[in-house]
Amino acid sequence: MTVLVFVFFIAYEFLVLKPKQEERAALAKIEQEKKENAAPEVAPVVVDANAKTSLETPKSTDNKIVTKIKTQSNIIEIDNLGRVAQVTLLEEKYKNDKGEQIKLFSADQLRPLETRFADSSTNEEAFKTSVVASLSDIDATNTKQELVLTQTLSNTVLTKKFTFYPDGHYDLKVTSTNDKKFFITNGFRPNVIADMYAVHGFMAKLNDGTLKTIEDGDLNNEETLTGLKFVSNFDRYYATVVYNFEKSLAATLMADSSGNPQSFIHGNSDISFSGFMGPKNYNDLKALNPELIDVIDYGWFTFIAKPMFTLLQFIQSYVGNWGWTIVILTILIKLVLYPLSYKGMMSMQKLKDLAPKIKEIQLKHKDDKQKQSMAMMELYKKSGANPMGGCLPLLLQIPVFFAIYRVLINAIELKGAEWILWIKDLAEMDPWFVLPILMGVTMFIQQKITPNAMQDEMQKKIFQLLPIIFTFFFLWFPAGLTLYWFVNNVFTIAQQYTINRIFEKKRVAKN
């Protein structure tokens, strides 16, 4: 039952939510292509209320790199419009399938730290005027370093003063003279791994602690958010984040041609914030500010997933291997939930014993549903069985199982982490499909030894096909997640076998 409900959640994401998301994105794209996108127009900060600039990144024939910054974790390239043109991750494990160091951004996306002026003529001039950089090459691998970008326009001077730190994050102060209002963006999300396994899109944390998340393809209308602690655009493992925990941010969200959210932070004529562009590594985020941990999206069961990941890290700090850490965590979860599993399994055993009598009642009162229900309730009462007794304890476990699913699917810490032998990366699928096949085999065994009170033959046949169906699903799942479910199955089989023997002994003793 636990397996069935859990895999239902996964199947629902694959077969229902994802197609709907793609359909919405396609419709949004068609709709957006019919009209010209407008840049943020926000009354409090716009000088000309009718001034609008194109949301599409303006074309430029001369986008040269003016500054390269090297830190311990990345190389940041700044182009002649003062934008982050590219970020290359330097850590050995961050490589693509070609063996090259991962680059976060595609060539045609909205760039982090691009500035848009509220006044359309100023904005047009800005995209034709190169910035002047105080330095062309910066080494911030050991100590923090400063960079000043100056863009001199006919009626304002825009200045960006950076401080880059060895860990790869930065502080930034942006000012414009003559009170020229501007917006600055944290850019479109990194385009490295945006798949159906995890959420990708926009997230903001409000001053009241709540999170606002808009998935790619889901933004239909312009939206303005105020009182923000951070804004983030993210894929499964990576994010561009702008944050200020001392002075609130405000941002206007605009959709691109596919309905994807793009955030423009209100700069007025003077704004300061910090930011980073890179992997959503738990410890790195926590080191910058504990509240930035919320950049990692765990979905509905965040309240369980966060402490779950903390426990996972604690175990890993002693074990030193993420694969064995997952095995140990799975065992601990099974032990903690054993009382619930025991109640559910024992109740299912009782229902199995009653199956012949239930079928007899159904046949006897097949034309009178009311009498059939009354007779079955009387049977349950006499035998001490509860039709919900088998499901309810197991359903209570679902948040835990779904939380661990979210933790393992979003944990970039598993990237490049080996387990044993052929498993060289727990964040990638098993290259030899060994774990998915073992998961399917154990699911089949679990089915065979688990009491089943199903009366409908069609339901039985569908249930019997589940191990094959979900083996197919798990073929492409990350090895870490498949390992968790395989170990979970093994211990569920052990528990079921033990409970079956206990129940049999009790039944023999009664007779």
C-alpha positions in Angstrom: 0.0 0.0 0.0 2.8 2.4 0.9 4.6 1.7 -2.4 1.4 2.1 -4.3 0.5 5.5 -2.8 4.1 6.8 -3.1 4.5 5.8 -6.7 1.1 7.3 -7.4 2.5 10.7 -6.4 5.4 10.2 -8.8 3.3 9.0 -11.6 0.9 11.9 -11.1 3.8 14.3 -11.5 5.0 12.6 -14.7 1.7 11.8 -16.4 -0.6 14.6 -15.2 1.3 17.7 -13.9 4.1 17.7 -16.5 1.8 17.5 -19.5 -0.5 20.2 -18.1 2.6 22.4 -17.5 3.8 21.9 -21.0 0.3 22.6 -22.4 0.1 25.9 -20.3 3.5 26.9 -21.6 2.6 26.3 -25.2 -0.6 28.3 -24.8 1.2 31.1 -23.1 3.8 31.2 -25.9 1.1 31.5 -28.5 -0.6 34.3 -26.6 2.7 36.1 -25.8 3.8 36.0 -29.5 0.6 37.9 -30.4 1.5 40.9 -28.4 4.6 42.9 -27.6 6.0 42.3 -24.1 6.4 45.4 -22.0 9.1 46.0 -19.3 7.9 46.7 -15.8 5.8 49.8 -15.4 5.4 50.5 -11.7 3.8 53.8 -10.7 6.0 54.6 -7.6 9.2 54.3 -9.5 8.4 55.3 -13.1 9.1 58.9 -14.1 7.1 58.6 -17.4 4.0 56.6 -16.6 3.6 55.7 -20.3 7.3 54.8 -20.8 7.8 51.2 -21.7 10.8 49.2 -22.8 10.9 45.8 -24.5 11.2 42.9 -22.2 13.1 41.0 -24.8 16.8 41.4 -24.3 17.8 44.2 -26.7 20.1 43.1 -29.5 23.6 44.4 -29.5 26.2 44.0 -32.1 29.1 44.5 -29.7 28.8 42.5 -26.5 32.4 42.2 -25.4 33.6 40.8 -22.1 35.1 43.8 -20.2 36.0 42.0 -16.9 36.7 38.5 -15.7 36.6 37.7 -12.0 38.0 34.4 -10.7 37.0 33.1 -7.3 37.6 29.8 -5.6 34.3 28.4 -6.9 33.7 30.2 -10.3 34.7 32.5 -13.1 32.3 35.4 -13.6 32.4 37.3 -16.9 31.0 40.8 -17.2 30.0 42.2 -20.6 30.2 45.8 -21.9 26.6 46.5 -20.8 27.5 45.7 -17.2 25.7 42.3 -17.2 26.9 38.9 -16.1 27.5 37.2 -19.5 28.5 33.9 -18.1 29.4 32.0 -14.9 31.6 28.9 -15.1 31.7 26.6 -12.1 35.3 25.5 -11.2 34.7 22.7 -8.8 35.7 19.3 -10.3 32.3 17.6 -9.8 30.5 20.3 -11.8 31.0 19.0 -15.3 28.5 18.3 -18.1 28.2 15.1 -20.1 31.0 16.2 -22.4 33.4 16.5 -19.4 33.5 20.3 -19.6 33.0 22.6 -16.6 29.4 23.7 -16.3 28.4 27.1 -17.6 25.2 28.4 -16.1 23.6 30.5 -18.8 22.5 30.1 -22.4 23.4 32.6 -25.1 19.9 34.0 -25.6 18.6 34.4 -22.1 18.0 37.5 -19.9 21.3 38.3 -18.2 21.8 38.7 -14.4 22.3 42.4 -13.4 21.0 43.8 -16.6 19.7 47.3 -16.0 16.5 48.8 -17.5 15.7 52.5 -17.2 12.1 53.6 -16.6 12.6 56.4 -19.2 12.5 54.9 -22.6 15.0 57.2 -24.3 17.5 56.7 -21.5 17.0 53.0 -21.8 17.6 53.0 -25.5 20.8 55.0 -25.1 22.0 52.7 -22.3 21.8 49.6 -24.6 24.1 51.4 -27.1 26.6 52.6 -24.6 29.4 50.5 -23.2 30.4 50.6 -19.5 34.0 51.4 -18.4 35.5 48.9 -16.0 38.0 49.8 -13.4 39.7 46.4 -13.9 39.7 43.8 -16.7 41.0 40.8 -14.7 40.3 40.2 -11.0 41.7 37.5 -8.8 39.4 37.0 -5.8 40.5 33.5 -4.9 42.1 34.5 -1.6 40.8 37.9 -0.7 37.7 40.1 -1.6 38.2 42.4 -4.5 36.4 45.5 -5.8 35.2 46.4 -9.3 33.5 49.6 -10.5 31.5 49.8 -13.7 30.6 53.2 -15.0 28.2 53.9 -17.8 28.0 57.6 -18.8 24.8 58.6 -20.6 23.7 62.1 -21.8 21.4 62.7 -18.8 22.7 60.3 -16.1 25.7 58.3 -15.0 25.0 54.7 -13.8 27.6 53.2 -11.4 27.9 49.7 -10.3 30.2 49.1 -7.4 31.0 45.4 -6.7 32.7 43.5 -4.0 33.6 39.9 -5.0 34.4 37.3 -2.4 36.5 34.1 -2.6 33.4 31.9 -2.1 31.8 33.3 -5.3 29.1 35.6 -3.9 29.1 39.4 -4.3 27.9 42.7 -2.8 26.6 45.4 -5.2 25.6 49.0 -4.9 24.0 50.6 -8.0 23.4 54.4 -8.3 22.2 56.7 -11.0 22.6 60.5 -11.1 19.9 63.0 -11.8 17.4 60.7 -10.0 17.0 58.5 -13.0 14.8 55.5 -12.1 15.9 52.0 -13.1 15.2 48.3 -12.6 17.8 45.6 -12.3 17.2 41.9 -12.8 18.7 38.8 -11.2 18.3 37.2 -14.7 16.6 34.2 -16.1 17.3 30.9 -14.2 20.5 28.9 -14.9 19.8 26.6 -17.9 21.7 23.5 -16.8 19.2 20.9 -15.6 15.5 21.9 -15.9 13.8 18.6 -16.0 10.4 17.1 -14.9 11.8 15.7 -11.7 12.0 19.0 -9.8 10.4 22.5 -9.8 12.1 25.2 -11.8 11.2 28.9 -12.1 11.0 31.9 -9.7 10.9 32.1 -6.0 10.8 35.0 -3.5 10.8 35.1 0.3 8.6 37.7 1.9 9.2 39.5 5.1 6.5 37.4 6.9 8.5 34.3 6.1 6.2 32.9 3.3 7.6 31.8 0.0 6.2 32.8 -3.4 7.0 30.3 -6.1 6.0 30.5 -9.8 7.0 27.7 -12.0 8.2 28.1 -15.6 5.3 28.5 -18.0 2.9 29.5 -15.2 3.1 33.3 -15.3 0.1 34.7 -17.1 0.0 38.3 -15.9 2.4 41.0 -14.8 2.8 40.8 -11.0 4.5 43.1 -8.5 5.8 41.8 -5.2 7.0 44.0 -2.3 8.6 43.3 1.1 11.0 40.7 -0.3 14.1 39.3 1.4 15.4 37.5 -1.6 14.4 36.7 -5.2 15.7 33.7 -7.0 15.3 32.1 -10.5 16.4 28.5 -10.4 16.5 25.1 -12.1 16.8 21.7 -10.3 20.3 22.3 -8.9 21.4 25.9 -9.7 20.1 29.4 -9.0 20.7 33.1 -9.5 19.8 34.9 -6.2 19.6 38.5 -5.1 19.1 39.2 -1.4 18.9 41.9 1.2 17.9 41.0 4.7 18.2 44.5 6.1 16.2 46.5 3.6 13.3 45.0 1.7 13.3 44.5 -2.0 10.5 45.0 -4.5 10.2 43.3 -7.9 7.9 43.2 -10.9 7.5 39.9 -12.6 7.1 39.7 -16.4 6.6 36.7 -18.6 8.9 35.9 -21.5 7.4 34.4 -24.7 6.9 31.0 -23.0 5.2 32.3 -19.9 8.4 31.9 -17.8 8.8 34.4 -14.9 11.5 37.1 -15.1 12.0 39.4 -12.2 12.9 43.1 -12.4 14.0 44.5 -9.0 13.0 48.1 -8.4 16.2 50.1 -8.1 14.7 53.6 -7.9 18.0 55.6 -8.3 20.0 53.8 -5.6 19.9 50.2 -4.5 22.2 47.8 -2.6 22.0 44.0 -2.3 24.1 40.9 -2.3 23.9 37.9 -4.7 25.3 34.7 -6.0 25.0 32.5 -9.1 25.7 28.8 -8.7 24.7 25.5 -7.1 22.1 25.3 -4.4 24.4 23.7 -1.9 22.9 23.6 1.6 26.0 24.4 3.6 27.1 27.2 1.2 23.7 28.9 1.4 23.6 28.5 5.2 27.1 30.1 5.4 25.8 33.2 3.5 22.6 33.4 5.6 20.5 30.7 7.2 17.4 32.1 5.5 18.9 31.4 2.1 18.4 27.7 2.7 14.8 28.4 1.5 16.2 28.8 -2.0 16.1 25.0 -2.1 12.6 24.0 -3.0 11.1 21.0 -1.2 7.5 21.5 -2.2 4.5 20.7 0.0 6.5 18.8 2.7 9.2 21.3 3.4 8.6 21.2 7.1 9.6 17.5 7.1 12.2 17.7 4.3 14.4 20.3 6.0 15.1 18.3 9.2 15.3 15.2 7.0 18.2 16.7 5.0 19.8 18.0 8.3 19.8 14.4 9.5 21.1 13.2 6.2 24.1 15.6 6.4 24.7 14.6 10.0 25.0 10.9 9.1 27.1 11.7 6.0 29.6 13.6 8.2 30.4 10.4 10.0 29.9 7.9 7.2 31.7 9.9 4.5 29.7 8.2 1.6 26.4 9.5 0.4 25.2 6.1 -0.8 25.7 4.4 2.5 24.2 7.5 4.2 21.0 7.0 2.2 21.0 3.3 3.2 21.3 4.2 6.9 18.7 7.0 6.7 16.3 4.5 5.0 16.8 2.0 7.8 16.2 4.7 10.5 13.0 5.8 8.8 11.7 2.2 8.6 12.5 1.7 12.3 10.8 5.0 13.4 7.7 4.2 11.3 7.6 0.5 12.3 4.7 0.9 14.8 2.5 2.5 12.1 3.6 -0.2 9.6 2.8 -2.9 12.1 -0.7 -1.7 12.7 -1.4 -1.3 9.1 0.0 -4.7 8.1 -1.9 -6.5 10.9 -5.1 -4.8 9.9 -4.6 -5.9 6.3 -4.0 -9.5 7.5 -7.4 -9.4 9.2 -9.1 -8.1 6.1 -7.4 -10.9 4.0 -8.9 -13.5 6.3 -12.3 -11.9 5.9 -12.1 -11.8 2.1 -14.1 -15.0 1.5 -16.9 -13.8 3.9 -16.9 -10.4 2.3 -17.3 -11.9 -1.1 -20.1 -14.1 0.1 -22.0 -11.0 1.5 -21.4 -9.2 -1.8 -23.0 -12.1 -3.8 -25.9 -12.5 -1.3 -26.9 -8.9 -1.3 -25.7 -7.9 -4.8 -29.0 -6.3 -5.6 -29.3 -4.3 -2.3 -26.3 -2.1 -1.6 -27.7 -0.9 1.7 -28.1 -4.5 3.1 -24.7 -5.3 1.8 -23.1 -2.4 3.6 -24.9 -3.2 6.9 -23.9 -6.8 6.7 -20.2 -5.9 6.1 -20.2 -3.4 8.9 -21.6 -6.1 11.2 -18.9 -8.5 10.0 -16.1 -5.9 10.7 -17.6 -5.3 14.2 -17.7 -9.0 15.2 -14.1 -9.7 13.9 -12.6 -6.5 15.2 -11.4 -5.5 11.8 -11.3 -1.9 10.5 -11.5 -1.4 6.7 -9.5 1.9 7.2 -7.1 0.3 9.6 -4.8 -0.9 6.8 -4.7 2.3 4.9 -4.7 5.1 7.5 -1.4 4.2 9.3 0.3 3.8 5.9 -1.2 7.0 4.6 0.2 8.8 7.6 3.7 7.8 6.3 3.2 9.3 2.9 4.5 12.9 3.9 7.7 11.3 5.2 8.3 9.3 2.0 7.4 12.2 -0.3 9.7 14.5 1.7 12.7 12.2 1.3 11.8 11.9 -2.4 12.0 15.7 -2.6 15.2 15.9 -0.6 17.1 13.3 -2.7 15.8 14.7 -6.0 17.0 18.3 -5.1 20.2 17.5 -3.3 23.1 18.8 -5.4 25.3 17.3 -2.8 24.7 14.0 -4.5 26.2 15.3 -7.8 29.5 13.5 -8.5 29.1 11.4 -5.3 30.0 7.8 -5.7 28.5 4.8 -3.9 30.0 1.5 -4.9 31.3 -0.2 -8.1 29.3 1.1 -11.1 27.5 3.9 -9.3 29.8 6.9 -9.9 27.2 9.7 -9.5 24.2 9.3 -7.3 22.5 12.3 -9.0 22.5 10.5 -12.3 20.6 7.4 -13.5 22.1 4.0 -12.9 24.1 3.5 -16.1 23.6 -0.3 -16.0 20.0 -0.2 -14.7 20.9 -2.6 -11.9 19.2 -0.6 -9.1 15.9 0.0 -11.0 15.7 -3.7 -11.8 16.4 -4.7 -8.2 13.8 -2.2 -7.1 11.2 -3.8 -9.4 12.1 -7.3 -8.3 11.7 -6.4 -4.6 8.5 -4.6 -5.3 7.2 -7.8 -6.9 8.3 -9.9 -3.9 6.7 -7.4 -1.6 3.4 -7.7 -3.5 3.5 -11.5 -3.3 3.8 -11.6 0.5 1.6 -8.6 1.3 -2.1 -9.5 2.2 -4.4 -8.4 -0.6 -8.2 -8.0 0.0 -9.0 -6.9 -3.6 -12.1 -8.6 -5.0 -12.1 -7.1 -8.5 -10.1 -9.2 -10.9 -9.2 -6.2 -13.1 -7.8 -4.3 -10.1 -5.7 -7.4 -9.2 -4.3 -7.5 -12.8 -3.4 -3.8 -12.8 -1.8 -4.2 -9.3 0.3 -7.1 -10.6 1.6 -4.9 -13.4 2.8 -2.1 -11.1 6.3 -3.6 -10.6 6.9 -3.6 -14.3 5.4 -0.1 -14.8 7.5 1.5 -12.0 10.6 -0.3 -12.9 10.3 1.5 -16.2 9.8 4.9 -14.4 12.8 4.3 -12.2 15.1 3.5 -15.1 15.8 7.3 -15.5 15.5 8.3 -11.9 18.7 9.5 -10.1 20.5 6.5 -8.6 20.3 8.0 -5.1 16.5 8.0 -5.2 16.4 4.5 -6.7 18.8 3.3 -4.0 16.5 4.7 -1.3 13.4 2.9 -2.7 15.2 -0.4 -3.2 16.5 -0.4 0.4 13.0 0.6 1.6 11.5 -2.3 -0.3 14.0 -4.8 1.2 13.2 -3.7 4.7 9.5 -3.6 4.0 9.7 -7.3 2.8 11.6 -8.2 6.0 8.9 -6.4 8.1 6.0 -8.0 6.2 7.6 -11.5 6.5 8.0 -11.0 10.3 4.4 -9.8 10.7 3.0 -12.6 8.6 4.7 -15.1 10.9 3.4 -13.3 14.0 -0.1 -13.3 12.7 0.0 -16.9 11.7 1.2 -17.9 15.2 -1.6 -15.9 16.7 -4.2 -17.6 14.4 -2.8 -21.1 15.3 -2.9 -20.2 19.0 -6.6 -19.2 18.7 -7.5 -22.5 17.0 
